[in-house]
Amino acid sequence: MASESTTDEIEEKETGKSTKVAAKTKTEESPEKIETAESSGSAAVATKTKTEEKIEVTESIASSGSAAVAVAAVSPPSSGELGKKMDERIFNLNKILIDRVYDLICFVYPVKGNDRDFARFFVLETVARVPYFAYLSVLHLRETFGQRTTDGTKDGEEMSDRMRTHYAEADNELHHLLIMESLGGNSNVVDRLLAQTMAFGYYWYVICVYFLSESAAYHLSELIEDHAFNTYDGFLKNHGDRLKKMPVPSIAEKYYVDDNPFLFDLFCTVKETSADGNFSARRPKLESLYDVFVNVRDDEREHWKTLCNLVQYDSMQGCDASEVRSTEPMPVEPAAA
């Protein structure tokens, strides 16, 4: 019995000794791991999962002062905050030109709530559609000489996509013009002569500007389309009751309801998104001339949104519809003495 007790004590001591050795071994291994991790400069990262490592790296970037990079790693910045401004001198020149032309048309064609109002819109639409033809002329020439993207690089926006959109915009403005003609807006030879003379001169002016600066040329049309929207909106508010008693012209019915909507959808490049996340499809129901003018007004807003994107981002889809803002001037810094 005594011998067995002695044997048991020896085994317990050996077991205890073994346990201590094992514990010591683990204790000795831990500093080695820590030293290894510290030697690589990634102590915290070495004991984390891959997901935690990404978070650690992002936080490390932010703490080191590279805030912009850290934000980009998590989510792209809002494009609405990145739209470039236009040189104040070009901005003011464009605004003076468009405002003076618009004021002249308003003076010659004051809105009085009678059929002469349609002559005013005939002149406006004749001039407003000219820039899209000018853009197409320049782009077609560049395409002829081998340019396939708008900026000449392989990553730029496809030239053909922009040309199709400008054609669709010109087609839309053509139908606005045809609607005004169907209402008698072009019945006076003086009105036709004035509109065509202005359109001819403006066409060549936009050609020259577009060759030198696409954004400056697009800004001209942005200002025109903004004026057009406000003009139609004011006309609807002040003379809507009269328009609701007038029939829908057949050309409006054909364009907005009967025709294939391909070209109509094509110029709406900055679409509104419905509550369920799908793009809304504007398919108007025309019951009176009032509805026609509502759609003409809304078309002008679509053109304006596309032009704002082209000026500020050099892209037709620069930002979402909710983020579109008018182009702002950028003050010119005075030259150093």
VOGU-3710 file (C-alpha; in Angstrom, 3 decimals, decimal comma):
1> masesttdei> 0,000/0,000/0,000  2,780/2,382/0,957  4,507/1,560/-2,293  1,378/2,306/-4,292  0,934/5,655/-2,424  4,492/6,617/-3,194  3,989/5,760/-6,830  0,823/7,871/-6,988  2,625/10,851/-5,454  5,413/10,538/-7,991
11> eeketgkstk> 2,902/10,419/-10,868  1,047/13,474/-9,486  4,299/15,386/-9,187  5,276/14,436/-12,705  1,810/15,385/-13,963  1,969/18,696/-12,167  5,442/19,268/-13,505  4,240/18,522/-17,008  1,339/20,932/-16,610  3,642/23,679/-15,426
21> vaaktktees> 5,965/23,046/-18,345  3,029/23,218/-20,775  1,800/26,432/-19,186  5,280/27,858/-19,311  5,567/26,906/-22,928  2,320/28,738/-23,818  3,407/31,729/-21,785  6,698/31,796/-23,600  4,989/31,417/-26,989  2,682/34,447/-26,459
31> pekietaess> 5,497/37,003/-26,182  7,033/35,461/-29,270  3,790/36,007/-31,212  3,485/39,525/-29,885  7,089/40,254/-30,782  6,509/38,875/-34,257  3,381/40,986/-34,733  5,053/44,087/-33,319  8,063/43,598/-35,556  5,761/43,771/-38,591
41> gsaavatktk> 4,051/46,964/-37,313  0,595/45,342/-37,281  -0,035/44,107/-33,739  -3,734/44,845/-33,742  -4,281/43,744/-37,299  -2,464/40,419/-36,771  -5,108/39,205/-34,311  -8,135/40,345/-36,263  -10,213/38,882/-39,043  -9,952/40,158/-42,613
51> teekievtes> -13,087/42,286/-42,152  -11,658/43,872/-39,026  -8,396/44,483/-40,865  -10,216/46,549/-43,534  -11,910/48,649/-40,868  -8,564/49,107/-39,085  -6,872/50,228/-42,287  -9,649/52,716/-43,076  -9,498/54,171/-39,567  -5,720/54,351/-39,813
61> iassgsaava> -5,964/56,326/-43,060  -8,459/58,725/-41,548  -6,297/59,258/-38,438  -3,269/59,967/-40,577  -4,945/62,962/-42,193  -6,063/61,384/-45,496  -9,743/61,965/-44,816  -10,726/62,212/-48,466  -9,189/58,830/-49,262  -10,839/57,232/-46,248
71> vaavsppssg> -14,266/58,487/-47,279  -13,757/57,228/-50,803  -12,876/53,794/-49,455  -16,208/53,536/-47,649  -18,598/55,235/-50,071  -18,226/57,519/-53,101  -18,833/61,199/-52,439  -22,063/62,795/-53,584  -21,666/63,887/-57,184  -23,917/66,867/-56,509
81> elgkkmderi> -21,124/68,397/-54,439  -18,495/68,071/-57,150  -20,015/70,018/-60,044  -17,463/72,438/-61,446  -18,232/76,138/-61,615  -17,837/78,291/-64,690  -15,347/81,076/-65,123  -17,138/84,210/-63,957  -16,247/86,161/-67,092  -17,713/83,533/-69,443
91> fnlnkilidr> -20,693/83,060/-67,139  -21,506/86,782/-67,154  -21,005/87,081/-70,919  -23,412/84,197/-71,562  -25,966/85,549/-69,124  -25,882/89,059/-70,582  -26,328/87,719/-74,123  -29,223/85,369/-73,322  -30,965/87,842/-71,007  -30,819/90,602/-73,625
101> vydlicfvyp> -32,199/88,366/-76,374  -34,932/87,107/-74,062  -35,828/90,648/-72,976  -36,039/91,694/-76,641  -38,452/88,862/-77,446  -40,543/89,689/-74,370  -40,687/93,354/-75,442  -41,716/92,570/-79,016  -44,122/89,795/-77,929  -45,740/90,687/-74,600
111> vkgndrdfar> -48,054/88,003/-73,193  -51,657/89,215/-73,375  -53,652/86,011/-73,204  -54,590/85,966/-76,896  -53,448/84,162/-80,044  -50,422/86,463/-80,426  -48,874/84,635/-77,478  -48,311/81,648/-79,745  -46,213/83,829/-82,063  -43,934/84,557/-79,139
121> ffvletvarv> -43,510/80,848/-78,411  -42,918/80,200/-82,106  -39,969/82,613/-82,060  -38,623/81,170/-78,805  -38,792/77,588/-80,045  -37,187/78,478/-83,379  -34,167/79,911/-81,567  -34,078/77,324/-78,734  -33,663/74,324/-81,036  -30,716/75,795/-82,958
131> pyfaylsvlh> -27,946/74,906/-80,443  -28,647/71,167/-80,666  -28,157/71,349/-84,418  -24,917/73,270/-83,829  -23,645/70,640/-81,364  -24,424/67,883/-83,852  -22,642/69,740/-86,647  -19,406/70,031/-84,674  -19,582/66,500/-83,250  -20,309/65,067/-86,698
141> lretfgqrtt> -17,245/66,846/-88,098  -15,038/65,554/-85,265  -16,420/62,065/-85,763  -15,606/62,287/-89,462  -11,966/62,899/-88,554  -11,821/59,825/-86,328  -12,769/61,038/-82,855  -14,966/58,429/-81,146  -15,297/59,816/-77,610  -16,249/63,309/-76,544
151> dgtkdgeems> -12,887/64,048/-74,919  -10,710/62,074/-77,329  -9,686/59,430/-74,767  -10,792/55,797/-74,764  -12,479/56,244/-71,375  -14,504/59,291/-72,404  -18,237/59,383/-73,057  -19,146/57,794/-76,361  -19,540/60,392/-79,099  -22,422/58,445/-80,647
161> drmrthyaea> -24,384/58,434/-77,368  -24,157/62,189/-77,021  -25,040/62,723/-80,666  -28,146/60,551/-80,328  -29,232/62,521/-77,275  -28,723/65,871/-79,016  -30,719/64,602/-81,983  -33,537/63,538/-79,649  -33,426/66,983/-78,021  -33,599/68,669/-81,420
171> dnelhhllim> -36,521/66,415/-82,371  -38,336/67,343/-79,170  -37,840/71,058/-79,810  -39,001/70,549/-83,400  -42,308/69,196/-82,125  -42,671/72,151/-79,776  -42,230/74,333/-82,848  -44,762/72,306/-84,840  -47,273/72,664/-82,001  -46,865/76,451/-82,030
181> eslggnsnvv> -47,211/76,498/-85,807  -50,430/74,456/-85,553  -51,745/77,185/-83,222  -50,980/79,897/-85,790  -47,727/81,119/-84,273  -46,017/81,394/-87,685  -48,911/82,977/-89,586  -47,225/86,394/-89,798  -44,359/86,800/-92,283  -42,623/89,317/-89,986
191> drllaqtmaf> -42,588/86,781/-87,147  -41,101/84,147/-89,440  -38,435/86,510/-90,760  -37,415/87,619/-87,268  -37,249/84,070/-85,899  -35,277/82,698/-88,849  -32,800/85,600/-88,869  -32,115/85,184/-85,164  -31,773/81,418/-85,567  -29,310/81,733/-88,470
201> gyywyvicvy> -27,032/84,139/-86,588  -27,248/82,193/-83,340  -26,380/78,932/-85,101  -23,022/80,208/-86,285  -22,320/81,860/-82,947  -22,864/78,552/-81,103  -20,719/76,716/-83,672  -17,793/79,017/-82,858  -18,308/78,822/-79,101  -18,656/75,015/-79,171
211> flsesaayhl> -15,391/74,658/-81,079  -13,611/76,694/-78,390  -15,424/75,497/-75,256  -18,160/72,879/-75,086  -19,085/73,808/-71,510  -19,548/77,471/-72,456  -21,821/76,486/-75,357  -23,833/74,125/-73,163  -24,194/76,892/-70,581  -25,814/79,137/-73,198
221> seliedhafn> -28,531/76,536/-73,717  -28,831/75,919/-69,978  -29,797/79,581/-69,575  -32,215/79,416/-72,519  -33,950/76,296/-71,228  -34,264/77,816/-67,759  -35,942/80,886/-69,275  -38,191/78,635/-71,363  -39,333/76,637/-68,338  -40,135/79,785/-66,359
231> tydgflknhg> -41,931/81,319/-69,350  -44,206/78,325/-69,860  -44,739/77,920/-66,127  -45,853/81,541/-65,796  -48,073/81,213/-68,862  -49,801/78,165/-67,379  -50,395/79,916/-64,053  -51,742/83,115/-65,596  -53,707/81,714/-68,541  -54,411/78,128/-67,595
241> drlkkmpvps> -58,200/78,561/-67,556  -58,190/79,650/-71,189  -55,933/76,790/-72,248  -58,166/74,213/-70,526  -60,994/75,202/-72,883  -58,917/74,673/-76,042  -58,498/71,331/-77,879  -55,328/69,278/-78,212  -53,539/69,852/-81,558  -53,207/66,662/-83,604
251> iaekyyvddn> -49,419/67,026/-83,803  -49,225/67,023/-79,983  -51,421/63,927/-79,790  -49,219/62,207/-82,334  -45,928/63,083/-80,622  -46,808/62,566/-76,962  -49,271/59,679/-77,268  -49,196/57,835/-80,594  -45,537/57,863/-81,700  -42,908/55,365/-80,632
261> pflfdlfctv> -41,494/56,838/-77,395  -37,862/55,927/-78,169  -36,690/59,454/-79,008  -38,849/60,945/-76,266  -37,206/58,720/-73,647  -33,739/59,272/-75,105  -33,529/62,988/-74,329  -34,666/62,433/-70,713  -31,165/61,524/-69,532  -31,591/62,597/-65,878
271> ketsadgnfs> -34,633/60,609/-64,827  -36,702/60,950/-61,677  -36,873/57,855/-59,479  -40,207/56,697/-58,060  -40,747/55,571/-54,455  -40,218/51,896/-55,335  -36,810/52,650/-56,837  -37,860/52,408/-60,492  -37,464/55,190/-63,018  -40,743/56,953/-63,638
281> arrpklesly> -42,080/56,946/-67,196  -43,767/60,160/-68,235  -46,663/59,150/-70,460  -48,995/62,136/-70,519  -52,730/62,049/-70,837  -53,782/64,945/-73,034  -57,271/66,295/-72,450  -56,800/69,951/-73,390  -54,217/72,433/-74,633  -53,335/73,038/-70,999
291> dvfvnvrdde> -51,943/69,495/-70,747  -49,917/70,061/-73,898  -48,260/73,162/-72,450  -47,586/71,320/-69,185  -45,637/68,723/-71,142  -43,802/71,324/-73,197  -42,795/73,047/-69,945  -41,616/69,758/-68,422  -39,624/68,955/-71,574  -37,699/72,200/-71,114
301> rehwktlcnl> -36,814/71,161/-67,564  -35,488/67,838/-68,872  -33,235/69,685/-71,316  -32,061/71,966/-68,520  -31,079/69,019/-66,301  -29,064/67,383/-69,077  -27,291/70,648/-69,882  -26,438/71,290/-66,224  -24,760/67,879/-66,103  -22,856/68,541/-69,314
311> vqydsmqgcd> -21,594/71,906/-68,067  -20,664/70,765/-64,574  -19,549/67,151/-65,143  -18,979/66,871/-68,900  -21,391/63,929/-68,764  -25,104/63,532/-69,397  -25,476/61,438/-66,216  -23,260/63,505/-63,944  -25,618/63,457/-60,966  -29,112/62,323/-59,972
321> asevrstepm> -32,195/64,385/-60,751  -32,599/65,440/-57,113  -29,084/66,913/-57,090  -29,207/68,993/-60,283  -28,483/72,672/-59,644  -27,907/75,635/-61,933  -24,296/76,270/-62,856  -22,627/78,804/-60,581  -19,918/81,341/-61,495  -16,393/80,927/-60,192
331> pvepaaa> -14,826/84,270/-59,215  -11,620/85,032/-61,052  -8,709/85,594/-58,715  -6,929/88,924/-59,250  -3,498/88,685/-60,827  -0,601/88,819/-58,393  1,115/92,180/-58,252
//
